[in-house]
Amino acid sequence: MVARHSGLFVAALLVPALWFGAGTAGAQGQGTAQRSRVVIQVSDAEPAKWNLALNNARNIQTDVGAANVDIEIVAYGPGIGMLKSDSVVGNRIDEAGKAGVKVVACENTMRGQKLTQADMLSGIGYVSAGVVELMQRQQQGWAYIRP
């Protein structure tokens, strides 16, 4: 009877050790954990959509840790208006940039709307085509969000 109980006791100790040991070995084999990557599309001119996108970015950073995630907001079409220097959400976009969120404007849209970088908020980035940027990020394994 004692052998039976001690066998159960040893098994109870080994199962968690094997479980956690296997997970650790897998993680060690892969090196450091891969950062999460999220791309957010904003193609609407509505400040409410921009605020939602910026809230999503902040919430992601809060929940997973800003150091553990790359976030890029891609603006094109009517959404580009919120990246102009007179934007009603300009202060929030600036705060997001300071928090590590990359905000980029589509140069195709800018040309179509006759906008130059001088018309835009400082601190944002630029991509030649917003839709291509979204496509490439998704091909690279980035999670995609459209608020």
PyRosetta script that sets phi, psi and omega in degrees:
from pyrosetta import init, pose_from_sequence

init()
pose = pose_from_sequence("MVARHSGLFVAALLVPALWFGAGTAGAQGQGTAQRSRVVIQVSDAEPAKWNLALNNARNIQTDVGAANVDIEIVAYGPGIGMLKSDSVVGNRIDEAGKAGVKVVACENTMRGQKLTQADMLSGIGYVSAGVVELMQRQQQGWAYIRP")
pose.set_psi(1, -40.2)
pose.set_omega(1, 179.8)
pose.set_phi(2, -63.6)
pose.set_psi(2, -41.4)
pose.set_omega(2, -179.5)
pose.set_phi(3, -61.8)
pose.set_psi(3, -39.4)
pose.set_omega(3, -179.2)
pose.set_phi(4, -63.4)
pose.set_psi(4, -45.8)
pose.set_omega(4, 179.4)
pose.set_phi(5, -66.3)
pose.set_psi(5, -41.4)
pose.set_omega(5, -179.1)
pose.set_phi(6, -67.8)
pose.set_psi(6, -30.7)
pose.set_omega(6, 176.6)
pose.set_phi(7, -66.3)
pose.set_psi(7, -42.1)
pose.set_omega(7, 177.2)
pose.set_phi(8, -64.8)
pose.set_psi(8, -38.4)
pose.set_omega(8, 179.8)
pose.set_phi(9, -64.1)
pose.set_psi(9, -44.7)
pose.set_omega(9, 179.5)
pose.set_phi(10, -63.9)
pose.set_psi(10, -42.0)
pose.set_omega(10, 179.0)
pose.set_phi(11, -63.3)
pose.set_psi(11, -40.0)
pose.set_omega(11, 179.8)
pose.set_phi(12, -64.0)
pose.set_psi(12, -32.2)
pose.set_omega(12, 177.2)
pose.set_phi(13, -77.2)
pose.set_psi(13, -35.6)
pose.set_omega(13, -175.7)
pose.set_phi(14, -74.9)
pose.set_psi(14, -36.6)
pose.set_omega(14, -175.8)
pose.set_phi(15, -58.8)
pose.set_psi(15, -51.2)
pose.set_omega(15, 177.6)
pose.set_phi(16, -63.3)
pose.set_psi(16, -38.2)
pose.set_omega(16, -179.6)
pose.set_phi(17, -62.8)
pose.set_psi(17, -41.8)
pose.set_omega(17, 177.9)
pose.set_phi(18, -67.3)
pose.set_psi(18, -42.2)
pose.set_omega(18, -179.2)
pose.set_phi(19, -60.2)
pose.set_psi(19, -53.4)
pose.set_omega(19, -177.6)
pose.set_phi(20, -72.3)
pose.set_psi(20, -34.2)
pose.set_omega(20, 177.9)
pose.set_phi(21, -63.1)
pose.set_psi(21, -40.6)
pose.set_omega(21, 179.5)
pose.set_phi(22, -65.3)
pose.set_psi(22, -40.9)
pose.set_omega(22, 179.2)
pose.set_phi(23, -65.6)
pose.set_psi(23, -38.6)
pose.set_omega(23, 179.9)
pose.set_phi(24, -68.8)
pose.set_psi(24, -41.7)
pose.set_omega(24, 179.6)
pose.set_phi(25, -62.0)
pose.set_psi(25, -40.2)
pose.set_omega(25, 178.6)
pose.set_phi(26, -64.0)
pose.set_psi(26, -42.0)
pose.set_omega(26, -179.2)
pose.set_phi(27, -67.7)
pose.set_psi(27, -38.3)
pose.set_omega(27, 179.5)
pose.set_phi(28, -67.1)
pose.set_psi(28, -35.1)
pose.set_omega(28, 179.1)
pose.set_phi(29, -66.3)
pose.set_psi(29, -26.0)
pose.set_omega(29, -178.5)
pose.set_phi(30, -94.2)
pose.set_psi(30, -4.8)
pose.set_omega(30, -176.0)
pose.set_phi(31, 81.4)
pose.set_psi(31, -148.9)
pose.set_omega(31, -179.1)
pose.set_phi(32, -73.0)
pose.set_psi(32, 154.5)
pose.set_omega(32, -179.0)
pose.set_phi(33, -64.1)
pose.set_psi(33, 141.3)
pose.set_omega(33, 179.5)
pose.set_phi(34, -74.1)
pose.set_psi(34, 138.1)
pose.set_omega(34, 177.4)
pose.set_phi(35, -67.7)
pose.set_psi(35, 148.6)
pose.set_omega(35, 172.2)
pose.set_phi(36, -74.3)
pose.set_psi(36, 149.4)
pose.set_omega(36, -179.5)
pose.set_phi(37, -137.4)
pose.set_psi(37, 129.2)
pose.set_omega(37, -176.3)
pose.set_phi(38, -133.6)
pose.set_psi(38, 131.8)
pose.set_omega(38, 173.5)
pose.set_phi(39, -115.1)
pose.set_psi(39, 133.0)
pose.set_omega(39, -177.1)
pose.set_phi(40, -117.3)
pose.set_psi(40, 127.1)
pose.set_omega(40, 179.0)
pose.set_phi(41, -92.8)
pose.set_psi(41, 132.2)
pose.set_omega(41, 170.7)
pose.set_phi(42, -131.3)
pose.set_psi(42, 109.4)
pose.set_omega(42, 179.4)
pose.set_phi(43, -124.6)
pose.set_psi(43, 18.2)
pose.set_omega(43, 177.7)
pose.set_phi(44, -112.4)
pose.set_psi(44, 144.6)
pose.set_omega(44, -178.7)
pose.set_phi(45, -85.3)
pose.set_psi(45, 1.7)
pose.set_omega(45, -174.9)
pose.set_phi(46, -79.2)
pose.set_psi(46, 126.3)
pose.set_omega(46, 176.7)
pose.set_phi(47, -55.2)
pose.set_psi(47, -34.0)
pose.set_omega(47, 179.7)
pose.set_phi(48, -61.6)
pose.set_psi(48, -38.6)
pose.set_omega(48, 177.9)
pose.set_phi(49, -66.5)
pose.set_psi(49, -42.1)
pose.set_omega(49, 178.3)
pose.set_phi(50, -63.5)
pose.set_psi(50, -43.6)
pose.set_omega(50, 178.6)
pose.set_phi(51, -62.1)
pose.set_psi(51, -38.2)
pose.set_omega(51, 177.3)
pose.set_phi(52, -64.3)
pose.set_psi(52, -44.9)
pose.set_omega(52, 178.6)
pose.set_phi(53, -61.1)
pose.set_psi(53, -43.9)
pose.set_omega(53, 179.8)
pose.set_phi(54, -67.9)
pose.set_psi(54, -36.0)
pose.set_omega(54, 174.4)
pose.set_phi(55, -64.6)
pose.set_psi(55, -42.7)
pose.set_omega(55, 177.7)
pose.set_phi(56, -57.5)
pose.set_psi(56, -46.9)
pose.set_omega(56, -179.5)
pose.set_phi(57, -61.0)
pose.set_psi(57, -46.4)
pose.set_omega(57, 179.8)
pose.set_phi(58, -62.7)
pose.set_psi(58, -43.1)
pose.set_omega(58, -179.7)
pose.set_phi(59, -64.0)
pose.set_psi(59, -38.4)
pose.set_omega(59, 177.6)
pose.set_phi(60, -62.4)
pose.set_psi(60, -47.8)
pose.set_omega(60, 179.7)
pose.set_phi(61, -60.8)
pose.set_psi(61, -38.8)
pose.set_omega(61, 179.8)
pose.set_phi(62, -66.8)
pose.set_psi(62, -44.8)
pose.set_omega(62, -174.3)
pose.set_phi(63, -74.4)
pose.set_psi(63, -39.2)
pose.set_omega(63, -177.6)
pose.set_phi(64, -105.1)
pose.set_psi(64, -8.5)
pose.set_omega(64, -178.2)
pose.set_phi(65, 93.4)
pose.set_psi(65, 124.6)
pose.set_omega(65, -177.5)
pose.set_phi(66, -56.9)
pose.set_psi(66, -31.1)
pose.set_omega(66, -179.7)
pose.set_phi(67, -74.8)
pose.set_psi(67, -9.7)
pose.set_omega(67, -175.8)
pose.set_phi(68, -105.9)
pose.set_psi(68, 6.1)
pose.set_omega(68, -173.9)
pose.set_phi(69, -145.4)
pose.set_psi(69, 140.9)
pose.set_omega(69, 169.6)
pose.set_phi(70, -103.6)
pose.set_psi(70, 128.8)
pose.set_omega(70, -179.9)
pose.set_phi(71, -125.7)
pose.set_psi(71, 131.1)
pose.set_omega(71, 176.8)
pose.set_phi(72, -128.8)
pose.set_psi(72, 128.5)
pose.set_omega(72, 174.8)
pose.set_phi(73, -104.2)
pose.set_psi(73, 123.3)
pose.set_omega(73, -178.7)
pose.set_phi(74, -108.3)
pose.set_psi(74, 121.7)
pose.set_omega(74, -179.9)
pose.set_phi(75, -111.6)
pose.set_psi(75, 133.8)
pose.set_omega(75, 175.1)
pose.set_phi(76, -153.0)
pose.set_psi(76, 174.8)
pose.set_omega(76, -178.6)
pose.set_phi(77, 56.7)
pose.set_psi(77, -145.4)
pose.set_omega(77, -178.7)
pose.set_phi(78, -58.2)
pose.set_psi(78, -23.2)
pose.set_omega(78, -179.8)
pose.set_phi(79, -65.0)
pose.set_psi(79, -19.4)
pose.set_omega(79, -177.7)
pose.set_phi(80, -64.3)
pose.set_psi(80, -26.6)
pose.set_omega(80, -179.2)
pose.set_phi(81, -58.1)
pose.set_psi(81, -29.6)
pose.set_omega(81, -179.6)
pose.set_phi(82, -77.4)
pose.set_psi(82, -3.4)
pose.set_omega(82, 176.2)
pose.set_phi(83, -102.4)
pose.set_psi(83, 1.4)
pose.set_omega(83, 176.9)
pose.set_phi(84, -72.7)
pose.set_psi(84, 156.0)
pose.set_omega(84, -173.9)
pose.set_phi(85, -59.8)
pose.set_psi(85, -22.9)
pose.set_omega(85, 179.1)
pose.set_phi(86, -97.5)
pose.set_psi(86, 19.2)
pose.set_omega(86, -176.5)
pose.set_phi(87, -61.1)
pose.set_psi(87, 138.3)
pose.set_omega(87, 177.6)
pose.set_phi(88, -71.4)
pose.set_psi(88, -16.5)
pose.set_omega(88, 177.3)
pose.set_phi(89, -110.2)
pose.set_psi(89, 15.1)
pose.set_omega(89, -178.1)
pose.set_phi(90, -55.9)
pose.set_psi(90, -41.3)
pose.set_omega(90, 180.0)
pose.set_phi(91, -64.9)
pose.set_psi(91, -36.4)
pose.set_omega(91, 178.8)
pose.set_phi(92, -70.9)
pose.set_psi(92, -36.6)
pose.set_omega(92, 177.9)
pose.set_phi(93, -65.4)
pose.set_psi(93, -40.4)
pose.set_omega(93, 176.7)
pose.set_phi(94, -62.0)
pose.set_psi(94, -44.7)
pose.set_omega(94, 178.3)
pose.set_phi(95, -61.2)
pose.set_psi(95, -41.9)
pose.set_omega(95, 179.5)
pose.set_phi(96, -62.7)
pose.set_psi(96, -42.9)
pose.set_omega(96, 178.0)
pose.set_phi(97, -60.7)
pose.set_psi(97, -42.0)
pose.set_omega(97, 178.0)
pose.set_phi(98, -65.9)
pose.set_psi(98, -25.4)
pose.set_omega(98, 178.6)
pose.set_phi(99, -86.3)
pose.set_psi(99, 0.6)
pose.set_omega(99, 176.5)
pose.set_phi(100, 102.0)
pose.set_psi(100, 3.6)
pose.set_omega(100, 177.6)
pose.set_phi(101, -83.5)
pose.set_psi(101, 127.9)
pose.set_omega(101, 177.4)
pose.set_phi(102, -88.1)
pose.set_psi(102, 125.2)
pose.set_omega(102, 178.8)
pose.set_phi(103, -116.5)
pose.set_psi(103, 124.5)
pose.set_omega(103, -177.1)
pose.set_phi(104, -126.0)
pose.set_psi(104, 147.0)
pose.set_omega(104, 178.9)
pose.set_phi(105, -108.3)
pose.set_psi(105, 144.8)
pose.set_omega(105, 178.2)
pose.set_phi(106, -80.5)
pose.set_psi(106, 120.0)
pose.set_omega(106, 179.4)
pose.set_phi(107, -70.1)
pose.set_psi(107, -27.9)
pose.set_omega(107, 175.1)
pose.set_phi(108, -61.0)
pose.set_psi(108, -46.4)
pose.set_omega(108, 178.3)
pose.set_phi(109, -63.9)
pose.set_psi(109, -41.8)
pose.set_omega(109, -179.9)
pose.set_phi(110, -59.7)
pose.set_psi(110, -44.5)
pose.set_omega(110, 177.7)
pose.set_phi(111, -61.9)
pose.set_psi(111, -43.1)
pose.set_omega(111, -179.9)
pose.set_phi(112, -62.3)
pose.set_psi(112, -31.8)
pose.set_omega(112, 180.0)
pose.set_phi(113, -99.4)
pose.set_psi(113, 8.7)
pose.set_omega(113, 179.2)
pose.set_phi(114, 55.4)
pose.set_psi(114, 44.1)
pose.set_omega(114, 177.4)
pose.set_phi(115, -103.4)
pose.set_psi(115, 146.4)
pose.set_omega(115, 173.7)
pose.set_phi(116, -117.4)
pose.set_psi(116, 171.4)
pose.set_omega(116, 178.4)
pose.set_phi(117, -61.9)
pose.set_psi(117, -27.3)
pose.set_omega(117, 177.5)
pose.set_phi(118, -65.6)
pose.set_psi(118, -22.7)
pose.set_omega(118, 179.4)
pose.set_phi(119, -82.9)
pose.set_psi(119, -10.4)
pose.set_omega(119, -169.0)
pose.set_phi(120, -102.6)
pose.set_psi(120, 164.3)
pose.set_omega(120, 174.8)
pose.set_phi(121, -60.9)
pose.set_psi(121, 145.7)
pose.set_omega(121, 173.7)
pose.set_phi(122, -76.3)
pose.set_psi(122, 153.3)
pose.set_omega(122, 176.1)
pose.set_phi(123, 91.4)
pose.set_psi(123, -6.1)
pose.set_omega(123, 177.3)
pose.set_phi(124, -91.9)
pose.set_psi(124, 165.3)
pose.set_omega(124, 176.7)
pose.set_phi(125, -108.9)
pose.set_psi(125, 179.6)
pose.set_omega(125, -176.3)
pose.set_phi(126, -137.4)
pose.set_psi(126, 142.7)
pose.set_omega(126, 172.7)
pose.set_phi(127, -128.7)
pose.set_psi(127, 151.4)
pose.set_omega(127, -176.5)
pose.set_phi(128, -66.0)
pose.set_psi(128, -38.3)
pose.set_omega(128, -179.1)
pose.set_phi(129, -143.4)
pose.set_psi(129, 117.1)
pose.set_omega(129, -178.3)
pose.set_phi(130, -58.9)
pose.set_psi(130, -43.3)
pose.set_omega(130, -178.1)
pose.set_phi(131, -67.7)
pose.set_psi(131, -34.2)
pose.set_omega(131, 177.2)
pose.set_phi(132, -68.8)
pose.set_psi(132, -39.4)
pose.set_omega(132, 176.9)
pose.set_phi(133, -59.6)
pose.set_psi(133, -45.3)
pose.set_omega(133, 178.1)
pose.set_phi(134, -61.7)
pose.set_psi(134, -45.0)
pose.set_omega(134, -179.8)
pose.set_phi(135, -61.0)
pose.set_psi(135, -46.9)
pose.set_omega(135, -178.5)
pose.set_phi(136, -65.3)
pose.set_psi(136, -41.5)
pose.set_omega(136, 178.2)
pose.set_phi(137, -61.3)
pose.set_psi(137, -41.9)
pose.set_omega(137, 179.0)
pose.set_phi(138, -65.8)
pose.set_psi(138, -38.3)
pose.set_omega(138, 177.1)
pose.set_phi(139, -64.4)
pose.set_psi(139, -29.5)
pose.set_omega(139, 178.3)
pose.set_phi(140, -81.8)
pose.set_psi(140, -0.1)
pose.set_omega(140, 176.7)
pose.set_phi(141, 95.4)
pose.set_psi(141, 9.8)
pose.set_omega(141, 178.2)
pose.set_phi(142, -71.8)
pose.set_psi(142, 141.5)
pose.set_omega(142, 173.0)
pose.set_phi(143, -70.6)
pose.set_psi(143, 147.8)
pose.set_omega(143, -175.6)
pose.set_phi(144, -118.1)
pose.set_psi(144, 131.1)
pose.set_omega(144, 178.4)
pose.set_phi(145, -131.6)
pose.set_psi(145, 134.5)
pose.set_omega(145, 171.2)
pose.set_phi(146, -129.5)
pose.set_psi(146, 103.4)
pose.set_omega(146, -177.9)
pose.set_phi(147, -70.8)
pose.dump_pdb("model.pdb")
